[in-house]
Structures are given as C-alpha cells and as structure tokens.
Amino acid sequence: MMDQKLIDLHDEYQHASLGRRAFIRKLTVLAGGTAAANTVLSLLDSNYALAENVADDDPRLETRYINYPGATGDVRARLARPKGDAKLPTVVVIHENRGLNPHIEDVTRRLALAGFLAIAPDALSPLGGTPPDSDEARARMRKLDRRSTLDNFLAAVKYLKTHPQSTGKVGAIGFCWGGAMANQLAVNAPELSAAVPFYGRQADAEDVPKIRASLLLHYAGLDKRINSGIADFETALKQASVDYTIHMYEGVNHAFHNDTSVARYNYEAAELAWQRTIEFLTEKLQT
C-alpha cells in the first residue's frame, strides 16, 4: 500500500496551487530518490489504457460525439445509449479537473449499459476542448469562467430533458470537480431529478434550500479536504428537508472510483458505490 503522505502530496498538486516543479521536488524527497519518485508517479497518474470496462464499439450501444448549444457556443459531448428507439431516462456525466478523458467516456458507456441515455460534456469546449496531456487539461480548467461553465452544464440538462429519446427525467453524476458541479446543478436546475456527486465540494449552506433533486453523496474516508465540508452541508440538507443519502467509504482515498489510477482505485468501494448509484438512478429516474 502506498504511503499516505505521497497520495496527500499528489492531492495538493492536483487540487491546490502546488506547481509541478515543486511537486516533483517534494515527491523525490518523500519517495527517496528520482527512480523511486518516477515509479510512484506512474502509480499516481492516470493510465488511460485501463479505461475500457465497456468497449467503445460494444454492439449493444450507440456512441458518438455530439454538440449542443451552450452559453459559450456549441459544447462538445460524448453520448452513449442502448441501441433502439425506446425513450430513456437521461444522465449528465461530469468529468474531473482533467477534462473529458477516456475514463469518463467509459463511465458514460457503463451508464448506457444500465439503460440510460448519457452525455458527458467537455467543460473545456470554449477553450478548444480537452488536450491529450492531463497537466495541460488541468491548467486550462483553471482558466474557465465559473458562471458560463455552470451555464453550459445547465444547458446539458435542458438538452437531455427535451431530447427526442428522453423520458424527460434527468439526473447528474460527477467526480471530484464534477462532483462539485453536480451539487451546483442540484442547486441551479430545479428540473433535475437526481444528483450523484462522488467526493465533490459541497454547495454553500445558504443555497441548499433551492435543491429539488434527490442526492446520493459518496465520500472517501481519507479525503480530509472534501470531507471538511460534510457536517455543515448535512445540517443544511436536513433543515431544508432535502432527500439525501450519504455513504462514507472508510480507508479509501479521493478518486477511489477512478480505475485508471492504480494508487487511488479501490475495487470494493468502487463496485459498491457504482451498484448504489445505478440503483439510486433507476429508482429516481425510471419510476
């Protein structure tokens, strides 16, 4: 098992202001040398070769890129749905702070196999789309305008609600940065029926009474940065009588669901969280 200090340092690099040069310098010291640091980094960084639980050409699915109208112009998104003409409940899939990558596209296909019409918008569409390099993608994410980015995801909810193959029921699922955005959709989209934030920053307490969606909240026991906001959020949810469920997965790290990160991924927690997610979305969107 990897030293928690190494994972915490990587979190600081991924989500705070620590630059790559300073991160590598600190990592080298903690790991005990350059060779060891390189090995650790290969386990901490995402390996997108692992990101195909469901093949992109799975014969049961239709998958393609689409564009829908957003606040900043056309927003590019990956769409996946079961083949056929049936009307389906729909889900917006919201990526982490590295843009629309192969892992998130795979999650979108997993939702399609579970019977949903899902789209994964690329938040970086206004800046030319997600680049192949994850560090560059993260740098571009910091340049996004917060309000127009939220509006682009609100437009995704509207797009799915009126899609010709939609039942009109829309949910959202997000991871890390996307988990925070899923909470913001719950606050700002009264037509949203369900939201599933994975280890996402919570909405402000004063905004919680605006939430009409049911919430399924997944948190990692070792994720101190995100977990510090749970108590105030839960108090506000209770006071506003929001329908919510919290699951805490003890002994696992932020991004435990991301199976492209060897150091963070936890099979048992990820499988349980996904099972709960599908059951929740089925209950809230298909009934």
NORWO-V100710 format. One record per pair of residues at least 12 apart in sequence whose C-alpha atoms are under 8 Angstrom apart, sorted by the first residue. I is the first residue (numbers start at 1). J is the second residue. D is the distance in Angstrom with one decimal. If there is no record, write none. Layout:
i j d
I J D
I J D
This chain:
i j d
1 263 8.0
2 263 6.7
5 30 8.0
6 27 7.0
6 30 7.1
6 31 7.7
7 44 7.4
7 263 7.8
7 264 8.0
9 23 7.4
9 27 7.4
10 23 7.6
10 44 7.4
24 37 7.8
43 261 6.4
43 262 5.2
43 263 5.3
44 261 5.8
44 262 6.5
44 263 5.3
44 264 7.1
45 261 5.9
46 260 4.9
46 261 4.6
46 262 7.6
47 260 5.0
47 261 6.4
48 102 6.2
48 103 6.6
48 260 5.8
49 260 7.6
50 259 7.1
50 260 5.4
51 102 5.9
51 103 4.8
51 106 6.3
51 259 7.2
51 260 6.0
52 102 7.7
52 103 7.3
52 106 5.8
53 106 6.6
53 110 7.7
54 106 6.2
54 109 6.3
54 110 6.4
55 106 7.8
56 106 7.7
56 109 7.6
60 82 6.0
60 83 5.9
60 113 7.6
61 80 6.7
61 81 5.6
61 82 4.5
61 83 5.1
61 109 7.7
61 112 7.1
61 113 7.3
62 79 7.9
62 80 5.7
62 81 5.5
62 82 6.1
62 83 5.6
63 78 7.3
63 79 5.5
63 80 4.4
63 81 6.7
63 109 7.8
64 78 5.9
64 79 5.4
64 80 6.8
65 77 5.6
65 78 4.5
65 79 5.9
66 78 6.3
66 79 6.7
68 155 8.0
68 156 7.3
68 159 7.0
69 155 7.1
70 151 7.0
70 152 4.7
70 153 7.8
70 155 5.5
70 156 7.6
71 148 6.0
71 149 7.9
71 151 5.8
71 152 5.4
71 155 7.5
72 126 6.4
72 148 6.8
72 152 7.2
73 126 7.5
74 125 7.7
75 121 6.8
75 122 6.8
75 123 7.7
75 125 5.5
75 126 7.4
75 152 7.3
76 121 5.9
76 122 5.7
76 125 6.1
76 129 7.8
77 119 6.1
77 120 5.1
77 121 4.0
77 122 5.6
78 105 6.7
78 108 7.8
78 119 5.4
78 120 5.1
78 121 6.5
79 108 7.4
79 117 7.4
79 118 5.7
79 119 4.3
79 120 6.6
80 108 6.2
80 109 5.6
80 111 8.0
80 112 5.6
80 117 6.1
80 118 5.4
80 119 6.4
81 109 7.3
81 111 8.0
81 112 4.5
81 113 7.3
81 115 7.3
81 116 6.1
81 117 4.5
81 118 6.3
82 112 5.6
82 113 6.3
82 115 6.4
82 116 7.3
82 117 7.2
85 165 7.0
86 165 6.6
87 164 7.6
87 165 4.4
87 166 5.1
87 167 5.4
88 115 7.1
88 116 5.8
88 117 5.9
88 165 6.0
88 166 5.0
88 167 5.4
89 115 7.8
89 116 5.4
89 117 6.3
89 166 5.8
89 167 5.4
89 168 6.8
89 169 5.3
89 170 6.3
89 285 5.8
89 286 6.2
90 116 5.4
90 117 4.7
90 118 5.6
90 160 6.3
90 161 7.7
90 166 6.4
90 167 7.7
90 168 7.7
90 169 6.2
90 170 4.9
90 171 6.2
90 285 7.7
91 116 6.8
91 117 6.4
91 118 4.7
91 119 6.6
91 160 7.8
91 170 5.6
91 171 4.6
91 172 5.1
91 173 7.1
92 118 5.9
92 119 5.3
92 120 6.0
92 121 7.6
92 156 7.0
92 157 6.9
92 170 7.5
92 171 6.3
92 172 4.6
92 173 6.3
93 107 7.9
93 108 6.6
93 118 6.8
93 119 6.0
93 120 4.6
93 121 7.1
93 172 6.0
93 173 5.1
93 174 5.8
94 120 6.0
94 121 6.8
94 172 7.5
94 173 6.1
94 174 4.4
94 175 6.6
94 178 4.6
94 179 7.3
94 181 7.3
94 182 7.2
95 120 7.3
95 121 8.0
95 122 7.8
95 174 6.1
95 175 5.9
95 176 7.7
95 177 7.0
95 178 5.0
96 174 7.5
96 175 5.4
96 176 5.3
96 177 4.8
96 178 5.2
96 179 7.9
97 137 7.6
97 138 5.7
97 141 6.4
97 176 7.2
97 177 5.3
97 178 7.4
98 130 7.7
98 134 5.6
98 135 7.4
98 137 5.0
98 138 4.8
98 141 7.2
99 122 6.2
99 123 6.5
99 124 6.5
99 130 5.3
99 134 7.9
99 137 6.0
99 138 7.3
99 141 7.4
100 120 7.3
100 121 7.2
100 122 5.1
100 123 7.5
100 130 6.0
101 130 7.5
103 258 7.4
103 259 7.9
103 260 7.0
104 120 7.3
105 120 6.9
108 120 6.6
111 278 7.9
114 278 7.2
117 166 7.5
121 153 7.5
121 156 7.5
123 141 7.8
123 149 6.6
123 152 7.7
124 140 7.2
124 141 6.7
124 144 7.5
127 140 7.4
150 181 7.3
150 184 7.6
150 185 7.6
153 185 7.5
154 185 6.6
154 188 7.7
154 189 6.6
157 170 6.6
157 189 7.7
157 192 7.3
169 192 7.5
169 193 6.5
169 285 5.6
169 286 7.8
170 191 7.5
170 192 5.5
170 193 5.8
170 194 7.1
170 285 6.9
171 192 5.8
171 193 5.6
171 194 4.6
171 195 5.6
171 281 7.2
171 285 7.1
172 185 7.9
172 192 7.7
172 194 6.4
172 195 4.7
172 196 6.2
173 195 5.8
173 196 4.6
173 197 5.7
173 198 7.6
174 196 6.5
174 197 5.0
174 198 6.0
174 200 7.6
175 197 6.2
175 198 4.8
175 199 6.5
175 200 6.4
175 255 7.5
176 197 7.8
176 198 6.2
176 199 5.4
176 200 4.7
176 201 7.4
176 254 7.8
176 255 7.0
177 200 6.3
177 201 7.5
178 197 7.3
178 198 8.0
178 200 6.8
179 196 7.4
179 197 4.0
179 198 5.2
179 199 6.1
179 200 3.8
179 201 6.7
180 197 6.8
180 200 4.3
180 201 4.6
180 202 6.1
180 203 7.3
181 200 7.8
182 195 6.1
182 196 6.9
182 197 5.7
182 200 8.0
183 195 7.1
183 197 6.6
183 200 7.6
183 201 7.8
183 202 6.4
183 203 5.8
184 203 6.3
186 210 8.0
186 211 5.4
186 212 6.9
186 213 5.9
187 203 7.6
187 207 6.4
187 208 6.5
187 210 5.3
187 211 4.7
187 212 7.6
188 210 7.3
188 211 7.5
190 210 7.6
190 211 6.9
190 212 5.7
190 213 7.2
191 212 7.8
191 213 7.8
192 212 7.3
192 213 5.6
193 212 7.2
193 213 4.5
193 214 6.3
193 284 6.8
193 285 6.9
194 213 4.8
194 214 4.7
194 215 5.9
194 216 7.9
194 281 6.9
194 284 6.4
194 285 7.4
195 213 6.5
195 214 6.3
195 215 5.0
195 216 6.4
196 215 5.9
196 216 4.8
196 217 5.9
196 218 7.5
196 277 7.1
197 215 7.9
197 216 6.9
197 217 5.5
197 218 6.4
198 217 6.4
198 218 4.8
198 219 6.3
198 255 8.0
199 217 7.6
199 218 5.8
199 219 4.7
199 220 6.6
199 223 7.9
199 226 6.6
199 254 6.5
199 255 7.3
200 219 7.9
200 226 6.7
201 226 5.8
201 229 7.3
202 226 8.0
202 229 6.4
202 230 7.2
202 233 6.4
203 233 7.1
204 233 7.3
205 232 6.8
205 233 5.9
205 236 5.5
206 236 7.8
208 233 8.0
208 236 6.3
208 237 6.3
208 240 6.9
209 236 7.8
209 237 7.6
209 240 5.2
209 242 7.7
211 242 6.9
212 242 7.1
213 242 7.8
213 243 7.4
214 242 6.9
214 243 4.9
214 244 5.7
214 284 7.6
215 242 8.0
215 243 6.3
215 244 4.5
215 245 6.3
216 244 5.8
216 245 5.0
216 246 6.2
216 247 7.8
216 277 7.4
216 280 7.4
217 244 7.5
217 245 6.1
217 246 4.7
217 247 6.1
218 246 6.2
218 247 5.1
218 248 6.2
218 249 7.6
218 273 7.1
219 246 7.7
219 247 6.3
219 248 4.9
219 249 6.2
219 254 7.7
220 248 5.9
220 249 5.0
220 250 6.3
220 251 7.3
220 252 5.5
220 253 5.4
220 254 5.6
220 255 7.9
220 256 7.2
221 248 6.1
221 249 5.4
221 250 4.2
221 251 5.4
221 252 5.7
221 253 6.7
222 250 7.1
222 251 6.0
222 252 5.7
222 253 5.1
222 254 7.0
223 252 7.9
223 253 5.7
223 254 5.3
249 269 6.4
252 264 7.5
252 266 6.8
252 269 7.7
253 265 7.8
256 269 7.2
256 270 6.3
257 269 7.3
257 270 4.6
257 273 7.9
258 270 7.9
